[in-house]
Amino acid sequence: MIKYLFRSILLLVLLGLLAACDNPAGLNPLRPNDRILAFGDSLTAGTGADATTNYTTYLNRLIGRNIINAGIPGEVSADGARRLPGLLDSHKPHLVLIMHGGNDLLQKRDEEQLKENLRRMYEAANQRRIPVVFIAVPKPGLIIQDAPIYKELADELKVPLLEGALTELMKNSSFKGDAVHLNAAGYEVLARKIADFLKLKGAI
């Protein structure tokens, strides 16, 4: 009986270790009053919809957490990297959602520099012990797909990355307000995908 119990406990421990290996970039659970900083450009601000139908408003309804929308239309990643530390110090969020870089990609700016700017955003949060989630942004082209730098950086930093969500929406005109922005329906679907991802990673 004791031997059987010991084996059962050992099996549970091994299963837990395997689960941890499968999900190395998990997140700690967010408490009901914890704050989330949604950081980005026009896609975070909600261009193409309005203040009641941007993705952060929908996400707030889905997960019941205080979400601070820190999106600035037209911002490039270099400016975002300079802006983020002040927001982290003033809002003291418990999680940062970073969906940034679309303007760099549209303007065909150097992608290695974009990657470095995203790294600076991560480091600003990490220095303050604030977890980060990256949301991949598509690269314009004949075939719309996530810009590879997001996965490269997420793998390097062991940061959770939501892949494909924004890209798939951008491929469907019924979810777009214009060529590069979502409409209200698109932002709602994006919010659901983010909520599902946060649940998968253990934050909710």
HELIX and SHEET records of a PDB file:
HELIX    1   1 ILE A    2  ASP A   22  1                                  21    
HELIX    2   2 SER A   42  ALA A   45  1                                   4    
HELIX    3   3 TYR A   55  ILE A   63  1                                   9    
HELIX    4   4 SER A   77  HIS A   91  1                                  15    
HELIX    5   5 GLY A  102  LEU A  106  1                                   5    
HELIX    6   6 GLU A  111  GLN A  127  1                                  17    
HELIX    7   7 PRO A  148  LEU A  157  1                                  10    
HELIX    8   8 ALA A  165  MET A  170  1                                   6    
HELIX    9   9 SER A  173  PHE A  175  5                                   3    
HELIX   10  10 ALA A  184  LEU A  200  1                                  17    
SHEET    1   A 5 ASN A  66  GLY A  71  0                                        
SHEET    2   A 5 ARG A  35  GLY A  40  1                                        
SHEET    3   A 5 LEU A  95  MET A  99  1                                        
SHEET    4   A 5 VAL A 132  ILE A 135  1                                        
SHEET    5   A 5 LEU A 161  LEU A 162  1                                        
SHEET    1   B 2 PRO A 138  LYS A 139  0                                        
SHEET    2   B 2 GLN A 145  ASP A 146 -1                                        
END                                                                             
